[in-house]
Amino acid sequence: MSIFHISINGKVRRVDAEPETPMLWVLRDELDLPGARFGCGAGLCGACTIHVDGAPLRACITPLNAIGASKVTTIEGLGDTRLGRILQEAWLAEDVAQCGYCQSGQLMSAASLLAATPAPSDEDIDQAMSGNICRCGAYPRIRKAIHRAANALRGKS
Amino acid sequence: MSGLAVGGGLYVAAATPTKAQAQAVLNAFVRIKPDGSVGLTLARAEMGQGVSTSLTMILAEELDVPLSRVSIEQAPSDIARYGAQATGGSTSVASSYEALRKVGAAAREMLVAEAAARWGVAPDTCETRDGLVRHPASGRGLTYGDLAEGAAQRPPPPSPALKTPDQFRIIGKPTTRLDGRARVDGSVRYGIDAAPPGVRIALAAYSPKFGGKVERVDEREALKVAGVSKVLRLDDSVVVIARNTFAALKGREALKITWTEPEHPIDTKAVFAALEAATRTPGATAAQTSGVEAALAGGGLYEAVYHQPFLAHAPMEPMNCVAQVRADLCEIWTGTQVMGAAQKAVATALSLPLDKVVIHNRPLGGAFGRRLEPDAILACVEVARQVDHPVKMIWTREDDIRRDRFRPAYVDRLEARLDADGRPLAWRHRIAGSSIIARLYPQAFKGVDADAVECAQNPIYRLRERQVEFNRVETPGLTTSWWRGVGALRSTFVLESFIDELAVKAGQDPAAFRRGLIDDPRLAGVLDRVLALMNWSTPLPAGRGRGLAIQHAFKSYGAMIVEVSVGQGRIKVDKVGCAVDCGLAINPRGVEAQVQGGALFGLSAALTGEITFAEGAIEQSNFDSYPVMRMNEAPSIAVALIDSQAAPGGLGELPTILAAPALANAVAAATGRRLRRLPLEAQL
């Protein structure tokens, strides 16, 4: 076991864990941040997506010792930014979630997309979101919600 | 109807808790609290279908309270009070609609009676709105909270007056999910998130070959992994218990296990050979008209054989359960579609009285029928009884797919003869496959699986003479189970493919051909609507095609058109249109979500879904080898909802059953090739 100090959602958290522990289990088992979901354990479904210095990474294949001084954001911290709040409101307005299990990851991927591409095309959305599986089939509403959020970001409603 | 004053509020139950009524699916229990807020106890599982929203809407409508005043409370496991507490078969709204309306109306009448008595006026001079009883003539008003305790002393009306549809202010209005926010900020807690104090993580290692058992295990290396506290040897698995998930994963990897060869190594080719052979011999009769033998005897039959694979459910939340077993109490945290059955099964396994098994049911991270089986709960309890702390058993995605209870594989053989005008004169349909009913309800099984022949026994089409048979064929060692769409799913693929083939054979337009063979005006209604929605009669360029499927199932009617482009070994679904008549739609927004999601779920399976066995080993394990539909493959889906005042029908599965045949028919239209084996992409 080793002691790490990592920045998560704007706070420095102390973690005592094996260095190669995937961030997913650090968040879920050690830090009481279960919003990142376990879906595949192999970087195939995106349910565990977190931001590491803004980049969307799969927490299930990102080890604790790779974080270093980077800033980690999880779904629990998404609402701390204007972009995050706009996305969450768009998700609610479009009634995106069905079971909701994948939606933490969907929102985190969408936030990274909009941060880099404020007015994404459908192709941009396909590119950025195809790593996130939704078995309920909320894809049409995810697409609409991303466009809605993009409009809201630009001050259109 | 019963009223009850407990803890300073008005309680109304839909049924007094007698056994007969508990079985009548009257699962509502409503409490009006002194502050005027309303608690609705939900004995159904929320698994993404939006049932907590639609049931709240029904209650709030008759009770005359704003939706925001109603909060959902998940029912505790209590068969006596809430019945079986099962959620499946697209029944929740259809079976709760009348009961919940009566509960709301009864509570409203009791509140009005209490207010009228206090004011000394006639009840029919009072009105209700937004949680208030008002007496317009005198301008007086009281809140439901003010009246709840007094109203609770009054006898519940035996047959409260219900609103007429023109009085509806909530039912039928597009409404946003009431439980949406917790799903966008990460705060919703599924079964897998339960963490009672002292909980440890359990992971089981299973034989790579289905049905293999533990012969030898060397756990020394596993026990050296920091955080691993115990290794348990069970009959078919070895379980590692650890302080956290990562230690449990590493401990499981470090196990050295020798497995026995399975008694019956399953092989997909052999399974289908057995199924196909069974369609060549007569089965148990599900339907037979008197002249069918003579009508079939003349030869010249058109024949088609269809294959459908084993399917995994793969909900995004893998199977899991948290359990703590003490001498006199078992507590369980999980998400299940069958709380009542799970409670019973655990009580039996532990020899505990029913009321000593407490299940805390959480929202389900997807289910699709998988969580109708209590196997993961029982597996966890088996481990938890051997330790003195709570255990969270997690199935990794590989476990979830390989330990699934698969949708059965089926082979169907259809034969028909048409008259000169293309009308079916004779029809024979033989179904071969596993019987889920025979496993679960052996007493009820008399040779025909009522689920497997759903929709096939009495097809929607006018068929002059027909014979429908079922041949039960089990794969030794394999447990099959329910999958979204159930029997209607398997039957609709073959029926709607075959009718399309017959239309081609008759030289008729597939839509016109169907239109000529149906009588039900509601079915004709959805058919006509979807044809208009998708511009059926406009031609498409080469390589593209449209396919149609219609069905009446789950007390609802649906018609779907899928438009595809086919090329380079891939099928691209360009767009989908679906018309549904589900009777009165409680929440049209929820209907649209279910139609879109249900269609994509069905398309995903029809394109690539398949579980296969080779020499006993399952060849799929995660989303790389068991691919599911992703954003870049998802078409747009136009939904047309027929305006109807008929009793509400089910909707979560109807679009799913239409997807595969509409897709196969579209591929046939685009390429001229008829694919009779699912999944379709493997056949290109």
Interface residues (C-beta under 8 A of the other chain):
Chain A: M1 A17 E18 T21 P22 W25 R28 D29 E30 D32 L33 P34 G35 A36 R37 F38 G39 C40 G41 A42 L44 C45 A47 T74 I75 E76 L78 G79 L87 Q88 W91 L92 A93 D95 V96 A97 Q98 C99 G100 Y101 C102 Q103 S104 L107 I125 D126 Q127 M129 S130 G131 N132 I133 C134 R135 C136 G137 A138 Y139 P140 R141 I142 R143
Chain B: M47 G48 Q49 G50 T176 R177 G180 R181 A182 R183 V184 D185 G186 S187 V188 R189 Y190 I192 D193 A195 I201 A226 N244 T245 F246 A247 A314 P315 M316 E317 P318 P363 L364 G365 G366 A367 F368 I394 T396 R397 R589 G590 A593 Q596 G597 G598 A599 L600 F601 S604 N622 F623 D624 V628 M629 R630 M631 N632 E633 A634 S636 I637
